[in-house]
């Protein structure tokens, strides 16, 4: 029976990719205006349905906070649209008349979009917009735990795109979900690029599929509160970020690094703003629950509230607490608090100075989360400079929250829900992924010199050396040499 399902899934994917290829061939003929009309229609429709999609995602998965998912849907539609609406993505995008080089945008083709359960509807909206803006079609592989809400979002996108003139197959999704079907989607000869958002195993599978991929690694960003920081504001940013949608955004902070001179004040401010700091016994008890035996994060804590996690772990935490804080001194795969926790749980480290904070944050990031995001709260620009030079991240956020700052909602980074981690994080780019990552550039270049010009120029720079002079330019070079000698004698 399972074999039959696998075969059905693979065949469904082949049909979807074939249809997407035909649709993309037509999309590639559209003008910038027609593409922009389609993108606007999708953004408007998604924004109009942001509430119901958020409710569906929350009810289906049990992850996060309904109101925060509304904001994520609004960000994925309205914010992303505003950032890309005037972007040139079709035909000639740059013409340098002086250097005689013209750049032409060329769609990559059919995109495979992997959708996680933590951000299901917002991911569909965002990836559809950036794919269509670049003239591509996209076929989604939904996470099975969020299939209903993902398909609802895709239906809204399909209808809006179709009403604006997009061909059938421009946006589609698997409905018979198997690993074999997803593997077929990623490795199909007509799939041109994979946009991979999901767990480590899925992202690694995307990169090993043989198809070009843009994937993201885990986030595990430390937040360093340097001694010159405004502690009240720093704690407010960290708690707001880490509790947003119950910590399901990978750019959210995973640890706080304090200094001995300010750690007491930071603890008091954490308590004042709704955090619960575990004692040693409670910390040990929860740490055994965060990770499974195989070293992966326990899915029972993902996107859950403090009270839900406390109940599962057998802890007694007051109902008004929003964030769990565990003091930690160690870093590594065996220390759960030093790793990514997609839940309102954060570690607290204490160091002597910014040099120790620098070294510790590098150790944390190299353990997990390299290439992703880090935060620093400080008024010392020299410290920011040093951190910027040394940290293995693609985004260093200063006096900002990790979640909304990393995705470009509260910073001037490109608004995006897929955050590249660069080579250090095993990604193909460190960009906040946008339509410019989804088209190639064809360059038309006019000749501005000839071989003889290059030879002449090279030979002139070698006058007086032992290099052999090209016989074609001998007379001209002799004249040049005589001119130089006379000039020296004067």
Protein Blocks (a to p, Z undefined) as FASTA:
>chain_A
ZZmmmmmmmmmmmmmmmmmmmmmmmmmmpcfklmmmmmmmmmmmmmmmmmmmmmmmmmmn
opajfklmmmmmmmmmmmmmmmmmmpcfehjfbdcfknopacddddfbjadddddfklmm
lmmmmmmmmmmmnopacdddddfklmmmmmmmmmmmmmmmmmnopaehkaccdfbdcfkl
mmmmmmpmkbcbdcddddfklmmmmmmnopacdddddddddcdddfkbcfklmmmmmmmm
mmggghpafkbcfbdcddfklmmmmmmmmmmnopacddfklmmmmmmmmpcfkopacfkl
gopafklmmmmnopacdfkbcbdcdddfbecjklmklpccdbdbddddddfblmlmmmmm
mmmmmmnoghiaccdddfbfklmmmmmmmmccfbdcehiafklmmnopmbcbdcdfbdce
bjmnopabfcdcdfklmcccddddddfbdfklmmmmmmmmmgoiabdcdfklmmmmmmmm
mmmmmmmmZZ
